[in-house]
Amino acid sequence: MTLPVVIVGGLHSDARKEVVDRLLRTVPGSVALHHDLATAAQGTVRRVVRDASGELSRGETPLVNDCACCALREDLVPELERLAGSSPAGRTRLAVVELWDSVEPKAMAEVIAAHGAGVLDLTGVITAVDPALVLPYLVNGDDLADVGLAAAATDRRTVGDTWARQLEYAPVLALVDSGEAHDEDRALLAQLHPTARRVDAESGELAALAFAGFDVETAAAAQHPACALLPQEADEAGVTTFVWHRRRPFHPERLYEALEDLCCAAARSRGRFWLADRPDTLLAWDAAGGALCVENAGPWLASLPDAAWELVPPMRRAAASLDWHPEHGDCCQHLVFTSPGLDRHGLERLLDSCLLTDAEYAAGPEAWRSLPAAFDSLLDHV
């Protein structure tokens, strides 16, 4: 028999610990495994295994390549396998992996799924949330390194973008309400991840959802810029989600000049876009906490030869076919902005002003390629 494993993560450490404790109390025979990365500066990662009665064991594992997350990956699966193998049949019903603050669940879920086959069964991924802290964490542009939460010397993530990924990857959000949350906080949470199952940590549903099942390939596809399940338009309790969808490409220089205003216009924005001087390249837009990440996410399907389509995942092909344009194929602007107090109309005007004008558009793709390559510094750095 395989050992069921649920991942519980999130930067809201008090909420995360409460969710883990709740699972240990409500699932008989459950065991929690936690790697504390706070000691990484001293060259080790501390591992603690406990159940509802208290600590069962404690150990340390050395850093790998000066990376605390690498050490976690190297130690996590063997330790879970040890737990599965050393427990009498039927005694350990659930292994709860409590991630350290800034560890993102996607990487750990994929490690467990890839290396624990036949022994471990990843049955759930949960992010613990204090609704009152969703906005403060999302707009926090501090580097993780500056607040003591970096997972490696080279970790350049911020609090805001890390929290956004933790929140949006998990299909289950376990809410631990501190009593300070308002309707605006709950509306923001619902709009940031509308497809998530939101459940009170004290609810009996929590234990059942830990065994609900989880597929890493489906989860990864849902996060890929080409076919991400982006939120729809919404407006509730002062929180707005604005979906901007256009076909015409951006003028690279005008968009570049507008980046600061655009990434500060909303607490969270994400999506995919294309530039006139790079018409074959699908670009990913990911912004939180006033910091923007723009990345090359590969080619648009429209730029690929027919023979290459067989190498593309089915979900990507399906997403493209639903939004296929007779002239541009799947090339499009699809950006989503979510925030309290969002200036929807001002944002729409600014985005529209960054598109090619009628005259620029009429000049055609060959002329577009000669436009100022304003994004080279962001996209072509090593």
N, C-alpha and C positions, 0 to 999 in steps of 0.2 A: 504493500500500500504506500501511496505517496503522502507526504506531509503537507497539508494546506498551509499556505503562507500569505499573510496580508501585510502590505506596506502602509505605514502611517507616517506622514511627513507634514512639513509646514513650518514656517518661520515663527508662528505663534506658539512658542514653546510651552507655555502653561496650558493652552488648549490641547496641544498634542499629547502632553503627559496625561491629561485628564481622559482623553479618548483611549489611550493605551491602557490606563488603569481600569477604565470601564470594560474594555474587552476582557482583560484578565479576570475581572470579577464575574462577568456574565457567561464566559465560555469555559466550562470545566476542562481542566487539563491544558489550558493555554499557557504559553511561555513567551516572554518578550526578550528580544535581543536588541541591544543598543550600542552603537559605536560612538563614543564621545571624542570628537575631533578637537576639542579645546586644548588638548595636550600636544597637538601636532608640532608646535614650535619647539618642543623638547625632543622631537624625533619619534614619538610613539602615538598610537591611537588606542584609547582605553575601551575595552569591551566588557559589558555587563549583561548577564543573563538573569532574569528574574521571573517569578510567577506571582500570583495574588498574595502569597504568604511572605514574599520578600526576595532578597538576592540569593541566587543559586550558585553563581560563579562569577569570577572576575579575572580578566587577563589583559595582556597588551600585545599589540602587533606593531612591528616597526614600519616606518614610512616607506613607501615605494616611490622612487624618483622624486622625492620631496613633495609628494602629493598625497594628502590625507584621504581623498576620495579613492585614489588608486589602492591604498592600503585597505580601505573598506571593501573594495571589490575583491581583492585577493583573499580576504579573510571571511567575508560574509557567507558565501556558498559552502565552503568547507565546514564552517561552524553550524550552519543549518543542517547540513548532511550529518554532522556528528550528533546533533539533537535528534534527528530522525532515526538514526541507527542505534542510539544508546537508550532510547525510550522503549519500555515494554509495549507490546502491541496494544493499540487502542488507548494508551495513556495520554500521549500528547495529541490533542485534537487540533490545535492551531498554533503556528509560530507567528508572532507579531514582530515585524521588523520596524522598530522605531528609528526613523532617520534623524540624524543630527540636523540642527537648524537650517543650514543653507544647502544641504544635499537635496538634489532634485530627484523626484521619484522615477522619472523616465529612465535614467541611466541604471538605477538599481533594479527596476522591473525587468529591463532587457538582460541584465546580468543573470538574474535568477531564472528567467525563462530559457536563456541560452545554455546555461551550465548546470542547471538543476534537473534536467529532464530525466524522468523515470524515478526520481526520488522526491523532488519538490514540485508542488502544484501551486502556482501563483493564482490565488482565488480573489484577490481584491487589492485596490489601491485607494487609499483614503487620505484626503488632506484635511487636517484639523483647522478650524476657523473660529476666531472670535470676531463676530460681525462688526463690532465697534472699531476693530483695528484694520479692516480691509483697506480703507482709503488711506490712512496714515502710512501704511507699509507700501501701498501701490505708488504713492507720490514721493517716496523717499529715494532720492537720487544718490545717497551716500554709497561709496564703494564698500563692498563687504569687508575688504581689508581694513578700512578705517574704523569699522565697528567690531573688529575681532572675529569675523565670521567667514573669512576666506578659507577655502579648502586646499589652497596651494599658493606658493609664492607668486605664481603667474596668474592667479584668479583675478580677473578684471570685471567680474559681474557687479551689479549694484543690487541694493536691497529691493528696489522696485521691480526690476525685470526678473529677478529670481523668484520673488513672491508671485508674480503673474504666471510664470511657468508652473510653479507648484500648484497653483489654484486651478489652472486651465487643463492640466493633464489628467487629474484624478476624476473618475466618473462619480465619486461619492465625496461630498463635503459634509464633515461632521461638525455641527455647530455647538460651540460652548459659549453661551451668551453670558457676558459679564454683567449684564443689566444696564450697560451704557449705550447699547445700540439703538439707533433710531430707524424710522421707516426708510430714510435715505440710504442708510447702510445696507439694509436688506435688499432694497431695489438695486443698488450697485452690484451686490453679490449676484443677484439673479440675472442681471444683464451681462455681467462679465462671463458667466458660464451657465447659460440658460438650459443646457442639456444635462447638467449635473443633477444627481439625486441629493437634495439637501435634507439632512436628517439631524434631529436633536441628539446630541451625544448620550443623553439619558434615556433615549427611546429604545425599546426592544428591537427596533429595526436594525440598529447598528450591528449587532452580532450576526444577523442574517445576511446583511450586505457584505460582511467580511468574507462570506463564503459564496458570493454571487457569481464569481468567475471574472476573468480578465484576460484579454487578448492583446499582446504587445504590438502585433502588426497593425491591428485595427486602430489602436491608440496612436501609434506613430503616424499612420496615414491621416488621422483626424487633425494632427498638428502640422503636417507638411503644408508649406505655403500654397502649393498648387491646388490642394483640395481640402484645406482646413474648413472645419465646420464653424464658420464665423457667425457671430450673433446677428439677429435680424433687428430691424428698426424697433425702438421701444422708447417710451417716455412715461416715467412714473416717479412720484415723490421727489421731483426735482432732478432726477437722473435721466439722462438722454443717451440713447445709442443711435448714432447717425451712420447710415450706410451710404457710401459714395461709390457709384459704379459708372464708369465711362469706357468708351472704346478707343478714343483718340489718344495717342501717346503723349507723354510729358515732354516739354521742352527742358532739357537737362539743366541748363543754366538758371532758368526761372524757378524750377523746382528747388534746386540747391539753395538759392537765395531765400526761399521760403521755409526751409527745413526747421529753423529754430522756432518760428511761429507755429508751425504745424505740430511739432512734437510736444510743444507746451500747451497746445489748445485743449488737450484732453488728458485725463488721468491715465487712460490706456488707449492705444491705437495699434492696429495690426492689419495685415492683409498682403496683397500682392499688387505689383505695378510694373509698368514698362516704360522705358525711355526711348525717345526717338533715335538716339545715336547708338542704341544697343537693342534693336528691334527683335532679336532672337533670344534675348535673355530674360528669364522670369526672375524678378527681383522681389525679395521678401522685405516687408516693413514691419518692425517690431519696436514699439516705444512704450516706456513706462517711467515714471519718476522724472520726466523731462529729458530722458536720455533715449536716443534713437539708434537702433541697429539696422543697417541696410546690408543685405547679403545677396550674393548670386545664388539662386536656388536651382540652377540648371536651365536647360532650354525650354521654351514653350513647345508644346506638342506640334503646333503649326509649323515649326521650323525643322522638324524631324522628317526623314524619309519614311515612307509607308512601312518599310521592312523593320524599322526600329520600334514601331508601335507595339510589337509583340513583347518587347522587353520592358514595357511600361506597366506598372501595377494596375490591375483592373479598376481600383477605386479612382486612380488618377484619370484613366480613360473615360470613366463614367462621368466624373466631374466636368471634364472638358466638353463632352458631348452635350451636356445639359446647358452649356453656355457658349455654344459654338457660333461664331460670326462668319458669314459667307466670305468676307474679305480678310479679316484678321484672325480667324480661327479662335483659339483660346486666349489670345493676347488681350489683356484688358486692364483697367484700373479697378480694383476692388479693395477699398480701404474702409475700415470700421473704427469709429471713434466713440468711446464711452466715457462719460464723466458727469458729475453734478455740475449744474450751471453751464452746460455746453452752449456755445454760440453757434448753433447749427448753420444759420444763414451766412454768418461771416466766414465760417469754415468752408462752406460750399463755394462762396465767391472766390476765396483764396485758392482753393484747389482748382477750380475752373480756369483761373487766370494763369495757371502753370501749364495748361495744355497747349499744344500747337495751335496757332491761329489758323484761320481758313487758308490764308496764303501759304503758310508754312506747311500745312498738311497737304495742300495741292501740289507742292513741289516734289513729293514722293520720297520713298525710302532711300534712294541714293543720295538725295540732298540732305536727308535727315542725318545720315551718318557723318556728315561734315560739320554738324553743329558742335559747339564747345563741349568737350568731354568733361563736364564739371564733376562727375562722380568718380573719376579715375582714382582720386586719392582715397575714397572710401572703399572701392571695390577691388582695386588692384594692388593693395598693400600686401606685403608678405607677413 
